[in-house]
Amino acid sequence: MASKFQIVKIDDQFRFHLKAVNGEIILSSQPYTSLASCKKGIESIRVNAPIAPIEDQTIEGFTTEKNPKFEVYEYKNGDYRFRLKAKNGELIGTGDRYKSKAGCQNGIESIKKNSVEAIIVEEEN
């Protein structure tokens, strides 16, 4: 079994989820208006995720990294989340909520590892 980008169409919009080998969603995209732009988003992940540094916004006085980058932040309820931004600063996708910062960082490492080889699967809803 391989990791995969699962493309789903909901109403008139397309989204993708990067799923790890175990089937867990490790990254979700923003909505796209076309399948072609959704696939460009996937390619952006493949290019940017492996080289993107992590900007830990939970540390006081954190260092601002250049895009592309992963931004780790604390969510309202104390959970940790991350978002991946492209070279142009556009949001590519967001991660799930994690109870610990270490879990959040493991999610980022999983994306860096899984995104390059992941297959693309288009699914109807």
The first five atom37 places (N, CA, C, CB, O) and aatype in JSON, in Angstrom:
{
  "aatype": [12, 0, 15, 11, 13, 5, 9, 19, 11, 9, 3, 3, 5, 13, 1, 13, 8, 10, 11, 0, 19, 2, 7, 6, 9, 9, 10, 15, 15, 5, 14, 18, 16, 15, 10, 0, 15, 4, 11, 11, 7, 9, 6, 15, 9, 1, 19, 2, 0, 14, 9, 0, 14, 9, 6, 3, 5, 16, 9, 6, 7, 13, 16, 16, 6, 11, 2, 14, 11, 13, 6, 19, 18, 6, 18, 11, 2, 7, 3, 18, 1, 13, 1, 10, 11, 0, 11, 2, 7, 6, 10, 9, 7, 16, 7, 3, 1, 18, 11, 15, 11, 0, 7, 4, 5, 2, 7, 9, 6, 15, 9, 11, 11, 2, 15, 19, 6, 0, 9, 9, 19, 6, 6, 6, 2],
  "atom_mask": [
    [1, 1, 1, 1, 1],
    [1, 1, 1, 1, 1],
    [1, 1, 1, 1, 1],
    [1, 1, 1, 1, 1],
    [1, 1, 1, 1, 1],
    [1, 1, 1, 1, 1],
    [1, 1, 1, 1, 1],
    [1, 1, 1, 1, 1],
    [1, 1, 1, 1, 1],
    [1, 1, 1, 1, 1],
    [1, 1, 1, 1, 1],
    [1, 1, 1, 1, 1],
    [1, 1, 1, 1, 1],
    [1, 1, 1, 1, 1],
    [1, 1, 1, 1, 1],
    [1, 1, 1, 1, 1],
    [1, 1, 1, 1, 1],
    [1, 1, 1, 1, 1],
    [1, 1, 1, 1, 1],
    [1, 1, 1, 1, 1],
    [1, 1, 1, 1, 1],
    [1, 1, 1, 1, 1],
    [1, 1, 1, 0, 1],
    [1, 1, 1, 1, 1],
    [1, 1, 1, 1, 1],
    [1, 1, 1, 1, 1],
    [1, 1, 1, 1, 1],
    [1, 1, 1, 1, 1],
    [1, 1, 1, 1, 1],
    [1, 1, 1, 1, 1],
    [1, 1, 1, 1, 1],
    [1, 1, 1, 1, 1],
    [1, 1, 1, 1, 1],
    [1, 1, 1, 1, 1],
    [1, 1, 1, 1, 1],
    [1, 1, 1, 1, 1],
    [1, 1, 1, 1, 1],
    [1, 1, 1, 1, 1],
    [1, 1, 1, 1, 1],
    [1, 1, 1, 1, 1],
    [1, 1, 1, 0, 1],
    [1, 1, 1, 1, 1],
    [1, 1, 1, 1, 1],
    [1, 1, 1, 1, 1],
    [1, 1, 1, 1, 1],
    [1, 1, 1, 1, 1],
    [1, 1, 1, 1, 1],
    [1, 1, 1, 1, 1],
    [1, 1, 1, 1, 1],
    [1, 1, 1, 1, 1],
    [1, 1, 1, 1, 1],
    [1, 1, 1, 1, 1],
    [1, 1, 1, 1, 1],
    [1, 1, 1, 1, 1],
    [1, 1, 1, 1, 1],
    [1, 1, 1, 1, 1],
    [1, 1, 1, 1, 1],
    [1, 1, 1, 1, 1],
    [1, 1, 1, 1, 1],
    [1, 1, 1, 1, 1],
    [1, 1, 1, 0, 1],
    [1, 1, 1, 1, 1],
    [1, 1, 1, 1, 1],
    [1, 1, 1, 1, 1],
    [1, 1, 1, 1, 1],
    [1, 1, 1, 1, 1],
    [1, 1, 1, 1, 1],
    [1, 1, 1, 1, 1],
    [1, 1, 1, 1, 1],
    [1, 1, 1, 1, 1],
    [1, 1, 1, 1, 1],
    [1, 1, 1, 1, 1],
    [1, 1, 1, 1, 1],
    [1, 1, 1, 1, 1],
    [1, 1, 1, 1, 1],
    [1, 1, 1, 1, 1],
    [1, 1, 1, 1, 1],
    [1, 1, 1, 0, 1],
    [1, 1, 1, 1, 1],
    [1, 1, 1, 1, 1],
    [1, 1, 1, 1, 1],
    [1, 1, 1, 1, 1],
    [1, 1, 1, 1, 1],
    [1, 1, 1, 1, 1],
    [1, 1, 1, 1, 1],
    [1, 1, 1, 1, 1],
    [1, 1, 1, 1, 1],
    [1, 1, 1, 1, 1],
    [1, 1, 1, 0, 1],
    [1, 1, 1, 1, 1],
    [1, 1, 1, 1, 1],
    [1, 1, 1, 1, 1],
    [1, 1, 1, 0, 1],
    [1, 1, 1, 1, 1],
    [1, 1, 1, 0, 1],
    [1, 1, 1, 1, 1],
    [1, 1, 1, 1, 1],
    [1, 1, 1, 1, 1],
    [1, 1, 1, 1, 1],
    [1, 1, 1, 1, 1],
    [1, 1, 1, 1, 1],
    [1, 1, 1, 1, 1],
    [1, 1, 1, 0, 1],
    [1, 1, 1, 1, 1],
    [1, 1, 1, 1, 1],
    [1, 1, 1, 1, 1],
    [1, 1, 1, 0, 1],
    [1, 1, 1, 1, 1],
    [1, 1, 1, 1, 1],
    [1, 1, 1, 1, 1],
    [1, 1, 1, 1, 1],
    [1, 1, 1, 1, 1],
    [1, 1, 1, 1, 1],
    [1, 1, 1, 1, 1],
    [1, 1, 1, 1, 1],
    [1, 1, 1, 1, 1],
    [1, 1, 1, 1, 1],
    [1, 1, 1, 1, 1],
    [1, 1, 1, 1, 1],
    [1, 1, 1, 1, 1],
    [1, 1, 1, 1, 1],
    [1, 1, 1, 1, 1],
    [1, 1, 1, 1, 1],
    [1, 1, 1, 1, 1],
    [1, 1, 1, 1, 1]
  ],
  "atom_positions": [
    [[0.84, -1.18, 0.0], [0.0, 0.0, 0.0], [0.89, 1.24, 0.0], [-0.96, 0.0, 1.22], [1.94, 1.26, 0.64]],
    [[0.47, 2.27, -0.7], [1.25, 3.49, -0.82], [0.49, 4.67, -0.25], [1.63, 3.75, -2.28], [-0.73, 4.62, -0.08]],
    [[1.22, 5.74, 0.03], [0.54, 6.97, 0.39], [-0.14, 7.51, -0.86], [1.54, 8.02, 1.0], [0.23, 7.16, -1.98]],
    [[-1.16, 8.38, -0.65], [-1.88, 8.86, -1.83], [-2.45, 10.25, -1.61], [-3.01, 7.89, -2.18], [-2.75, 10.67, -0.49]],
    [[-2.57, 10.95, -2.73], [-3.32, 12.18, -2.78], [-4.72, 11.79, -3.25], [-2.65, 13.26, -3.73], [-4.88, 11.31, -4.37]],
    [[-5.69, 11.98, -2.41], [-7.08, 11.66, -2.75], [-7.77, 12.95, -3.15], [-7.82, 10.95, -1.54], [-7.93, 13.86, -2.33]],
    [[-8.19, 13.04, -4.4], [-8.91, 14.22, -4.9], [-10.41, 13.95, -4.8], [-8.5, 14.57, -6.37], [-10.89, 12.93, -5.28]],
    [[-11.13, 14.87, -4.18], [-12.57, 14.74, -4.07], [-13.23, 16.0, -4.62], [-13.0, 14.5, -2.59], [-12.72, 17.11, -4.49]],
    [[-14.38, 15.8, -5.25], [-15.17, 16.94, -5.75], [-16.4, 17.05, -4.89], [-15.55, 16.76, -7.27], [-17.18, 16.1, -4.75]],
    [[-16.58, 18.22, -4.31], [-17.75, 18.5, -3.49], [-18.41, 19.73, -4.09], [-17.38, 18.71, -1.96], [-17.81, 20.8, -4.16]],
    [[-19.64, 19.56, -4.52], [-20.34, 20.61, -5.26], [-19.51, 20.97, -6.49], [-20.61, 21.87, -4.37], [-19.23, 20.09, -7.31]],
    [[-19.1, 22.21, -6.62], [-18.31, 22.61, -7.78], [-16.86, 22.86, -7.42], [-18.89, 23.85, -8.41], [-16.15, 23.55, -8.15]],
    [[-16.4, 22.31, -6.31], [-15.03, 22.54, -5.87], [-14.28, 21.23, -5.7], [-15.02, 23.32, -4.57], [-14.85, 20.18, -5.42]],
    [[-12.96, 21.33, -5.88], [-12.08, 20.19, -5.72], [-11.16, 20.42, -4.53], [-11.24, 19.94, -7.01], [-10.71, 21.54, -4.28]],
    [[-10.9, 19.35, -3.8], [-9.96, 19.36, -2.68], [-9.13, 18.09, -2.77], [-10.7, 19.46, -1.29], [-9.52, 17.11, -3.4]],
    [[-7.98, 18.11, -2.12], [-7.23, 16.87, -2.0], [-6.8, 16.68, -0.55], [-6.01, 16.87, -2.93], [-6.65, 17.63, 0.21]],
    [[-6.62, 15.42, -0.21], [-6.08, 15.02, 1.09], [-4.87, 14.16, 0.8], [-7.16, 14.27, 1.97], [-4.92, 13.26, -0.03]],
    [[-3.79, 14.43, 1.5], [-2.64, 13.53, 1.45], [-2.83, 12.52, 2.57], [-1.26, 14.31, 1.58], [-2.89, 12.89, 3.75]],
    [[-2.91, 11.26, 2.19], [-3.11, 10.19, 3.17], [-1.85, 9.36, 3.29], [-4.31, 9.29, 2.79], [-1.24, 8.99, 2.29]],
    [[-1.46, 9.08, 4.53], [-0.3, 8.22, 4.79], [-0.64, 6.78, 4.43], [0.15, 8.33, 6.29], [-1.79, 6.46, 4.13]],
    [[0.35, 5.93, 4.47], [0.17, 4.52, 4.15], [-0.93, 3.89, 5.01], [1.5, 3.76, 4.34], [-1.65, 3.01, 4.55]],
    [[-1.05, 4.34, 6.27], [-2.05, 3.78, 7.18], [-3.46, 4.35, 6.95], [-1.64, 4.03, 8.62], [-4.4, 3.99, 7.66]],
    [[-3.6, 5.24, 5.94], [-4.9, 5.8, 5.61], [-5.26, 7.08, 6.34], [0.0, 0.0, 0.0], [-6.29, 7.69, 6.06]],
    [[-4.41, 7.5, 7.29], [-4.66, 8.73, 8.03], [-4.42, 9.95, 7.15], [-3.78, 8.79, 9.29], [-3.45, 9.98, 6.39]],
    [[-5.29, 10.94, 7.24], [-5.1, 12.2, 6.5], [-4.02, 13.01, 7.22], [-6.44, 13.01, 6.39], [-4.15, 13.29, 8.42]],
    [[-2.97, 13.38, 6.5], [-1.9, 14.16, 7.1], [-1.84, 15.59, 6.57], [-0.57, 13.49, 6.86], [-1.14, 16.43, 7.13]],
    [[-2.58, 15.88, 5.51], [-2.65, 17.24, 4.97], [-3.93, 17.37, 4.15], [-1.39, 17.57, 4.1], [-4.3, 16.45, 3.41]],
    [[-4.61, 18.5, 4.28], [-5.81, 18.79, 3.49], [-5.61, 20.11, 2.76], [-7.08, 18.83, 4.38], [-5.05, 21.06, 3.31]],
    [[-6.09, 20.15, 1.53], [-5.93, 21.35, 0.72], [-7.05, 22.34, 0.95], [-5.85, 21.0, -0.74], [-8.05, 22.04, 1.6]],
    [[-6.86, 23.5, 0.4], [-7.9, 24.51, 0.29], [-8.77, 24.11, -0.9], [-7.3, 25.97, 0.11], [-8.35, 23.27, -1.7]],
    [[-9.95, 24.66, -1.05], [-10.78, 24.33, -2.22], [-10.23, 24.97, -3.5], [-12.23, 24.79, -2.0], [-9.7, 26.08, -3.48]],
    [[-10.36, 24.25, -4.6], [-9.96, 24.72, -5.92], [-11.19, 24.72, -6.82], [-8.81, 23.82, -6.53], [-12.11, 23.92, -6.62]],
    [[-11.21, 25.61, -7.8], [-12.36, 25.71, -8.7], [-12.28, 24.74, -9.87], [-12.49, 27.12, -9.22], [-13.28, 24.51, -10.54]],
    [[-11.1, 24.16, -10.12], [-10.97, 23.21, -11.23], [-10.08, 22.05, -10.84], [-10.4, 23.91, -12.48], [-9.25, 22.16, -9.93]],
    [[-10.26, 20.94, -11.52], [-9.42, 19.77, -11.29], [-7.97, 20.08, -11.64], [-9.92, 18.57, -12.12], [-7.06, 19.64, -10.94]],
    [[-7.75, 20.82, -12.71], [-6.39, 21.17, -13.13], [-5.67, 21.98, -12.05], [-6.42, 21.97, -14.45], [-4.5, 21.72, -11.76]],
    [[-6.35, 22.95, -11.45], [-5.69, 23.74, -10.41], [-5.47, 22.91, -9.15], [-6.54, 24.99, -10.08], [-4.49, 23.13, -8.43]],
    [[-6.34, 21.96, -8.87], [-6.16, 21.05, -7.75], [-4.9, 20.21, -7.95], [-7.4, 20.13, -7.58], [-4.11, 20.02, -7.02]],
    [[-4.71, 19.71, -9.17], [-3.51, 18.92, -9.48], [-2.25, 19.77, -9.42], [-3.65, 18.27, -10.86], [-1.18, 19.27, -9.07]],
    [[-2.35, 21.05, -9.77], [-1.2, 21.95, -9.62], [-0.86, 22.12, -8.15], [-1.5, 23.34, -10.26], [0.32, 22.22, -7.79]],
    [[-1.87, 22.14, -7.3], [-1.64, 22.21, -5.85], [-0.87, 21.0, -5.35], [0.0, 0.0, 0.0], [0.02, 21.12, -4.51]],
    [[-1.21, 19.83, -5.87], [-0.5, 18.6, -5.5], [0.96, 18.7, -5.94], [-1.17, 17.35, -6.14], [1.87, 18.36, -5.17]],
    [[1.19, 19.16, -7.16], [2.57, 19.31, -7.65], [3.34, 20.32, -6.81], [2.57, 19.75, -9.12], [4.54, 20.15, -6.58]],
    [[2.67, 21.36, -6.34], [3.3, 22.34, -5.48], [3.74, 21.69, -4.16], [2.35, 23.51, -5.21], [4.81, 22.01, -3.63]],
    [[2.93, 20.8, -3.64], [3.31, 20.08, -2.41], [4.55, 19.22, -2.68], [2.13, 19.18, -1.9], [5.49, 19.23, -1.89]],
    [[4.53, 18.5, -3.79], [5.66, 17.62, -4.12], [6.96, 18.39, -4.24], [5.39, 16.86, -5.41], [8.02, 17.89, -3.85]],
    [[6.9, 19.6, -4.79], [8.1, 20.42, -4.99], [8.51, 21.11, -3.69], [7.86, 21.46, -6.09], [9.69, 21.15, -3.35]],
    [[7.53, 21.66, -2.97], [7.84, 22.52, -1.82], [8.03, 21.78, -0.49], [6.77, 23.51, -1.66], [8.89, 22.16, 0.3]],
    [[7.24, 20.76, -0.24], [7.28, 20.11, 1.09], [8.65, 19.55, 1.45], [6.27, 19.0, 1.14], [9.1, 19.76, 2.58]],
    [[9.33, 18.84, 0.54], [10.62, 18.26, 0.95], [11.69, 19.28, 1.33], [11.13, 17.4, -0.16], [12.6, 18.95, 2.09]],
    [[11.6, 20.51, 0.82], [12.64, 21.5, 1.08], [12.21, 22.58, 2.07], [13.05, 22.14, -0.21], [13.03, 23.41, 2.46]],
    [[10.95, 22.56, 2.46], [10.41, 23.63, 3.3], [10.92, 23.54, 4.74], [8.89, 23.59, 3.3], [10.82, 22.48, 5.36]],
    [[11.47, 24.63, 5.26], [11.86, 24.64, 6.68], [10.61, 24.77, 7.55], [12.86, 25.79, 6.97], [9.52, 25.07, 7.06]],
    [[10.78, 24.55, 8.84], [9.69, 24.67, 9.8], [9.85, 25.97, 10.57], [9.64, 23.46, 10.76], [10.89, 26.22, 11.19]],
    [[8.81, 26.8, 10.54], [8.78, 28.03, 11.32], [7.9, 27.76, 12.53], [8.23, 29.25, 10.47], [6.68, 27.65, 12.4]],
    [[8.5, 27.65, 13.69], [7.77, 27.32, 14.92], [7.25, 28.59, 15.56], [8.67, 26.53, 15.9], [7.97, 29.26, 16.3]],
    [[5.99, 28.91, 15.28], [5.39, 30.13, 15.79], [4.94, 30.01, 17.24], [4.23, 30.51, 14.93], [4.36, 30.95, 17.79]],
    [[5.21, 28.87, 17.87], [4.85, 28.7, 19.29], [5.98, 29.18, 20.2], [4.52, 27.23, 19.59], [5.81, 29.25, 21.41]],
    [[7.13, 29.5, 19.61], [8.27, 29.97, 20.39], [8.28, 31.5, 20.36], [9.62, 29.39, 19.82], [8.16, 32.11, 19.3]],
    [[8.41, 32.1, 21.52], [8.46, 33.56, 21.58], [9.71, 34.05, 20.83], [8.48, 34.06, 23.06], [10.8, 33.52, 21.01]],
    [[9.53, 35.05, 19.98], [10.64, 35.59, 19.2], [11.13, 34.65, 18.12], [0.0, 0.0, 0.0], [12.3, 34.67, 17.76]],
    [[10.22, 33.8, 17.58], [10.61, 32.81, 16.56], [11.23, 33.5, 15.34], [9.38, 31.98, 16.13], [10.97, 34.67, 15.07]],
    [[12.05, 32.75, 14.62], [12.68, 33.23, 13.4], [11.71, 33.06, 12.24], [14.01, 32.48, 13.12], [11.17, 31.97, 12.02]],
    [[11.49, 34.13, 11.49], [10.63, 34.06, 10.32], [11.41, 33.43, 9.17], [10.1, 35.47, 9.92], [12.46, 33.93, 8.77]],
    [[10.89, 32.32, 8.65], [11.53, 31.61, 7.53], [11.0, 32.15, 6.21], [11.29, 30.08, 7.63], [9.9, 32.7, 6.15]],
    [[11.8, 31.98, 5.16], [11.34, 32.33, 3.82], [10.42, 31.24, 3.31], [12.54, 32.54, 2.85], [10.55, 30.07, 3.69]],
    [[9.49, 31.62, 2.44], [8.61, 30.64, 1.79], [9.41, 29.9, 0.73], [7.37, 31.33, 1.15], [10.31, 30.49, 0.13]],
    [[9.13, 28.63, 0.47], [8.08, 27.82, 1.08], [8.45, 27.44, 2.5], [7.84, 26.55, 0.24], [9.63, 27.36, 2.86]],
    [[7.44, 27.22, 3.31], [7.68, 26.86, 4.71], [6.46, 26.2, 5.32], [8.07, 28.09, 5.52], [5.33, 26.37, 4.88]],
    [[6.74, 25.43, 6.37], [5.7, 24.92, 7.24], [5.62, 25.88, 8.42], [5.99, 23.43, 7.71], [6.65, 26.26, 8.99]],
    [[4.42, 26.28, 8.79], [4.22, 27.11, 9.97], [3.53, 26.27, 11.03], [3.4, 28.39, 9.63], [2.42, 25.79, 10.82]],
    [[4.19, 26.11, 12.17], [3.6, 25.39, 13.3], [3.02, 26.43, 14.25], [4.67, 24.48, 14.03], [3.7, 27.4, 14.6]],
    [[1.77, 26.24, 14.66], [1.13, 27.2, 15.55], [0.24, 26.47, 16.54], [0.32, 28.23, 14.75], [-0.16, 25.33, 16.32]],
    [[-0.07, 27.17, 17.63], [-0.96, 26.6, 18.64], [-2.39, 27.0, 18.32], [-0.56, 27.08, 20.06], [-2.69, 28.18, 18.1]],
    [[-3.26, 26.02, 18.28], [-4.67, 26.24, 17.98], [-5.38, 26.73, 19.23], [-5.33, 24.93, 17.44], [-4.83, 26.67, 20.33]],
    [[-6.6, 27.23, 19.07], [-7.38, 27.83, 20.16], [-7.45, 26.96, 21.41], [-8.77, 28.12, 19.69], [-7.33, 27.47, 22.53]],
    [[-7.64, 25.67, 21.23], [-7.86, 24.79, 22.38], [-6.57, 24.19, 22.94], [-8.81, 23.68, 22.0], [-6.62, 23.28, 23.77]],
    [[-5.4, 24.68, 22.48], [-4.13, 24.17, 22.98], [-3.53, 23.09, 22.11], [0.0, 0.0, 0.0], [-2.4, 22.66, 22.35]],
    [[-4.27, 22.63, 21.09], [-3.7, 21.66, 20.14], [-2.71, 22.39, 19.23], [-4.82, 20.97, 19.3], [-2.68, 23.62, 19.17]],
    [[-1.91, 21.6, 18.52], [-0.94, 22.15, 17.58], [-1.39, 21.82, 16.16], [0.48, 21.59, 17.85], [-1.94, 20.75, 15.9]],
    [[-1.14, 22.75, 15.25], [-1.46, 22.57, 13.84], [-0.31, 23.11, 13.01], [-2.79, 23.27, 13.47], [0.58, 23.79, 13.52]],
    [[-0.36, 22.8, 11.73], [0.61, 23.4, 10.82], [-0.06, 23.71, 9.51], [1.82, 22.47, 10.6], [-1.09, 23.14, 9.16]],
    [[0.54, 24.63, 8.78], [0.11, 24.94, 7.42], [1.37, 24.99, 6.55], [-0.68, 26.3, 7.36], [2.45, 25.33, 7.02]],
    [[1.19, 24.64, 5.29], [2.28, 24.68, 4.32], [2.01, 25.81, 3.36], [2.42, 23.32, 3.57], [0.94, 25.89, 2.75]],
    [[2.99, 26.69, 3.22], [2.87, 27.81, 2.29], [3.85, 27.62, 1.14], [3.13, 29.16, 3.01], [4.96, 27.12, 1.32]],
    [[3.42, 28.02, -0.05], [4.23, 27.92, -1.27], [5.25, 29.05, -1.32], [3.33, 27.94, -2.53], [5.26, 29.93, -0.46]],
    [[6.1, 29.02, -2.34], [7.12, 30.07, -2.51], [6.52, 31.46, -2.57], [7.92, 29.81, -3.77], [7.14, 32.42, -2.11]],
    [[5.31, 31.58, -3.14], [4.66, 32.88, -3.27], [3.87, 33.28, -2.02], [3.74, 32.88, -4.47], [3.22, 34.32, -2.02]],
    [[3.93, 32.46, -0.97], [3.23, 32.76, 0.28], [1.8, 32.26, 0.34], [0.0, 0.0, 0.0], [1.14, 32.38, 1.37]],
    [[1.31, 31.69, -0.77], [-0.06, 31.16, -0.8], [-0.16, 29.9, 0.07], [-0.51, 30.85, -2.25], [0.77, 29.09, 0.11]],
    [[-1.27, 29.75, 0.75], [-1.52, 28.56, 1.55], [-1.79, 27.38, 0.63], [-2.72, 28.79, 2.52], [-2.67, 27.44, -0.23]],
    [[-1.03, 26.29, 0.81], [-1.24, 25.09, 0.0], [-2.12, 24.09, 0.74], [0.11, 24.43, -0.36], [-3.02, 23.48, 0.15]],
    [[-1.86, 23.94, 2.03], [-2.63, 22.97, 2.79], [-2.39, 23.11, 4.28], [0.0, 0.0, 0.0], [-1.47, 23.8, 4.72]],
    [[-3.24, 22.42, 5.04], [-3.13, 22.45, 6.49], [-3.14, 21.02, 7.04], [-4.28, 23.28, 7.12], [-3.7, 20.11, 6.43]],
    [[-2.53, 20.87, 8.18], [-2.5, 19.58, 8.85], [-3.64, 19.45, 9.83], [0.0, 0.0, 0.0], [-4.36, 20.41, 10.1]],
    [[-3.77, 18.27, 10.35], [-4.79, 17.99, 11.35], [-4.36, 18.61, 12.68], [-5.02, 16.45, 11.5], [-3.3, 19.22, 12.77]],
    [[-5.19, 18.46, 13.69], [-4.83, 18.92, 15.04], [-4.05, 17.82, 15.75], [-6.1, 19.31, 15.85], [-4.34, 16.63, 15.61]],
    [[-3.06, 18.25, 16.51], [-2.23, 17.32, 17.28], [-2.22, 17.76, 18.73], [-0.77, 17.25, 16.71], [-2.21, 18.96, 19.02]],
    [[-2.23, 16.8, 19.64], [-2.21, 17.1, 21.07], [-0.83, 17.6, 21.52], [-2.6, 15.85, 21.89], [-0.73, 18.33, 22.51]],
    [[0.23, 17.22, 20.79], [1.58, 17.63, 21.18], [2.3, 18.26, 19.99], [2.38, 16.43, 21.73], [1.98, 17.98, 18.83]],
    [[3.28, 19.1, 20.3], [4.08, 19.7, 19.24], [4.91, 18.63, 18.54], [5.0, 20.82, 19.81], [5.13, 18.7, 17.33]],
    [[5.37, 17.64, 19.28], [6.15, 16.54, 18.68], [5.29, 15.8, 17.66], [6.66, 15.56, 19.77], [5.79, 15.44, 16.58]],
    [[4.03, 15.55, 17.97], [3.13, 14.89, 17.02], [2.95, 15.73, 15.77], [0.0, 0.0, 0.0], [2.92, 15.2, 14.66]],
    [[2.82, 17.03, 15.94], [2.67, 17.95, 14.82], [3.92, 17.89, 13.92], [2.43, 19.4, 15.33], [3.82, 17.83, 12.7]],
    [[5.09, 17.91, 14.54], [6.34, 17.85, 13.78], [6.49, 16.5, 13.08], [7.55, 18.09, 14.7], [7.04, 16.44, 11.98]],
    [[6.02, 15.43, 13.69], [6.03, 14.12, 13.03], [5.12, 14.13, 11.81], [5.58, 13.01, 14.01], [5.44, 13.5, 10.79]],
    [[3.98, 14.83, 11.89], [3.09, 14.98, 10.75], [3.79, 15.67, 9.59], [0.0, 0.0, 0.0], [3.64, 15.27, 8.43]],
    [[4.55, 16.7, 9.89], [5.3, 17.42, 8.85], [6.34, 16.5, 8.21], [6.0, 18.68, 9.45], [6.47, 16.47, 6.99]],
    [[7.06, 15.76, 9.03], [8.07, 14.83, 8.48], [7.41, 13.78, 7.6], [8.86, 14.15, 9.63], [7.98, 13.37, 6.59]],
    [[6.22, 13.34, 7.97], [5.5, 12.35, 7.17], [5.14, 12.94, 5.8], [4.23, 11.88, 7.9], [5.21, 12.25, 4.79]],
    [[4.75, 14.2, 5.77], [4.43, 14.86, 4.5], [5.68, 14.98, 3.64], [3.82, 16.26, 4.74], [5.64, 14.7, 2.44]],
    [[6.77, 15.38, 4.24], [8.03, 15.51, 3.49], [8.4, 14.17, 2.84], [9.18, 16.0, 4.41], [8.87, 14.13, 1.71]],
    [[8.18, 13.09, 3.58], [8.54, 11.75, 3.11], [7.52, 11.19, 2.11], [8.67, 10.8, 4.29], [7.91, 10.62, 1.1]],
    [[6.24, 11.36, 2.4], [5.19, 10.71, 1.61], [4.75, 11.46, 0.36], [4.01, 10.49, 2.46], [4.24, 10.84, -0.58]],
    [[4.93, 12.76, 0.31], [4.35, 13.56, -0.78], [4.98, 13.28, -2.14], [4.49, 15.02, -0.47], [4.29, 13.33, -3.16]],
    [[6.25, 12.98, -2.17], [6.96, 12.82, -3.45], [6.48, 11.58, -4.21], [8.46, 12.73, -3.21], [6.29, 11.63, -5.42]],
    [[6.29, 10.48, -3.51], [5.95, 9.2, -4.14], [4.46, 8.88, -4.13], [6.7, 8.09, -3.46], [4.04, 7.87, -4.7]],
    [[3.66, 9.71, -3.49], [2.24, 9.41, -3.35], [1.54, 9.35, -4.7], [1.56, 10.46, -2.47], [1.8, 10.16, -5.59]],
    [[0.65, 8.38, -4.84], [-0.13, 8.27, -6.07], [-1.31, 9.23, -6.0], [-0.63, 6.79, -6.29], [-1.69, 9.66, -4.91]],
    [[-1.89, 9.57, -7.13], [-3.06, 10.46, -7.18], [-4.28, 9.61, -7.5], [-2.86, 11.62, -8.24], [-4.29, 8.85, -8.48]],
    [[-5.31, 9.75, -6.68], [-6.55, 9.0, -6.85], [-7.7, 10.01, -6.88], [-6.75, 7.95, -5.7], [-7.86, 10.81, -5.96]],
    [[-8.49, 9.96, -7.95], [-9.66, 10.84, -8.05], [-10.87, 10.04, -7.62], [-9.84, 11.41, -9.5], [-11.11, 8.94, -8.11]],
    [[-11.64, 10.59, -6.7], [-12.82, 9.88, -6.19], [-14.06, 10.73, -6.37], [-12.64, 9.51, -4.71], [-14.02, 11.95, -6.22]],
    [[-15.15, 10.09, -6.68], [-16.45, 10.76, -6.82], [-17.12, 10.78, -5.46], [-17.35, 10.05, -7.89], [-17.02, 9.82, -4.7]],
    [[-17.81, 11.85, -5.17], [-18.59, 11.92, -3.92], [-20.05, 11.79, -4.21], [-18.33, 13.23, -3.18], [-20.86, 11.83, -3.28]]
  ]
}
